[in-house]
C-alpha cells in the first residue's frame, strides 16, 4: 500500500500537540519502517511544514531546521527531491534566505543550472 502524507500528520508528529493523532502517525510510520507500506511526500508538504512551524507556531529557525531534517532524512519516506532538500537545508543554515530561495539555489547547483531572478539576496550567493 502507498500513502501520500499531507502536512498535518507531520505537524502532529513533530509537535505532539494532539497525542492521539500523533499516535496514529506513529503507527503508519512503524509500518513504513517495516516496509509494509510506502510513504510518499510531495515537495510542497515540506514547504508547508516550514511555513506552519515559522508563521503559525513561531518556532526559532534552528528548531524548524531540526524538525525538517527529521522528515527529510527519514529513510522510510519517499520525498520528492530529497537530495535537493538536503542541500537546501544546508544552505538555509548558512544564509539569511528563506527555504524556497535555498531550494532554488540547491536545485540550480545540483542541476548545473543558473537562476534567473531579480532577488538581490539570491544574486549575492555564488554556489
C-alpha positions in Angstrom: 0.0 0.0 0.0 1.2 3.5 -0.8 0.2 6.5 1.4 0.7 10.2 0.4 1.3 12.2 3.5 -0.2 15.7 3.9 1.3 18.4 6.1 -0.8 17.9 9.2 0.3 14.4 10.1 3.9 15.6 10.2 2.9 18.6 12.3 1.1 16.3 14.8 4.1 14.1 15.0 6.7 16.8 15.2 4.8 18.9 17.8 2.8 16.1 19.6 0.1 18.7 20.2 -2.6 16.2 19.5 -1.3 13.0 21.1 -4.0 10.6 19.6 -3.3 11.9 16.1 0.5 11.7 16.7 0.0 8.0 17.8 -1.9 7.3 14.5 1.0 8.8 12.6 3.5 6.7 14.6 1.6 3.5 13.6 1.8 4.3 9.9 5.5 5.2 10.2 6.2 1.9 12.0 4.6 0.1 9.1 6.7 2.1 6.6 9.8 1.3 8.6 8.9 -2.4 8.3 8.4 -2.0 4.6 4.7 -2.9 4.9 3.7 0.4 3.3 5.3 3.2 1.3 5.0 6.8 2.4 5.3 9.4 -0.4 5.8 13.1 0.4 5.4 15.7 -2.3 7.9 18.6 -2.0 5.1 21.1 -1.3 4.5 19.4 2.0 8.0 20.3 3.2 7.3 24.0 2.3 4.0 23.8 4.2 5.6 22.3 7.2 8.2 25.1 7.2 5.5 27.7 6.8 3.4 26.4 9.6 6.3 26.0 12.1 7.5 29.5 11.3 4.4 31.6 10.9 1.8 29.7 12.9 3.8 28.1 15.7 6.6 30.7 15.7 9.5 28.3 16.2 13.0 29.5 16.0 14.9 28.8 12.8 17.1 26.3 14.5 14.1 24.4 15.8 12.5 24.4 12.4 15.7 23.1 10.8 15.9 20.2 13.3 12.3 19.2 12.6 12.6 19.5 8.9 15.8 17.3 9.0 13.9 14.6 10.8 11.5 14.4 7.9 14.0 14.9 5.1 16.5 12.4 6.4 14.0 9.7 7.2 14.9 6.7 5.0 11.4 5.3 5.2 10.0 8.4 3.5 10.0 8.8 -0.3 10.4 12.5 -0.5 10.2 14.2 -3.9 13.6 15.9 -4.5 15.1 14.6 -1.2 18.7 15.4 -2.3 17.8 19.0 -3.2 16.1 19.4 0.2 19.2 18.1 1.9 21.3 20.7 0.2 18.7 23.4 0.6 18.7 22.8 4.4 22.5 23.1 4.4 22.2 26.5 2.6 19.3 27.5 4.9 21.6 27.0 7.9 24.3 29.2 6.3 22.4 32.1 4.8 19.7 34.5 5.8 17.4 33.4 3.0 14.0 31.7 3.1 13.7 28.0 2.4 12.3 28.5 -1.1 15.3 30.5 -2.2 17.6 27.9 -0.7 15.7 25.2 -2.6 16.1 27.1 -5.8 19.9 27.6 -5.2 20.3 23.9 -4.3 18.4 22.8 -7.4 20.5 25.1 -9.6 23.6 23.7 -8.0 22.7 20.1 -8.4 21.4 20.5 -11.9 24.3 22.7 -13.0 21.9 25.5 -13.9 21.5 29.2 -13.3 18.7 31.0 -11.5 17.0 33.9 -13.3 15.8 36.2 -10.6 15.6 39.9 -9.6 16.0 38.9 -5.9 19.2 40.7 -4.9 19.8 38.4 -1.9 19.8 35.3 -4.1 22.1 37.1 -6.6 24.7 37.6 -3.9 25.1 33.9 -3.3 27.7 32.2 -5.5 27.4 28.5 -5.5 
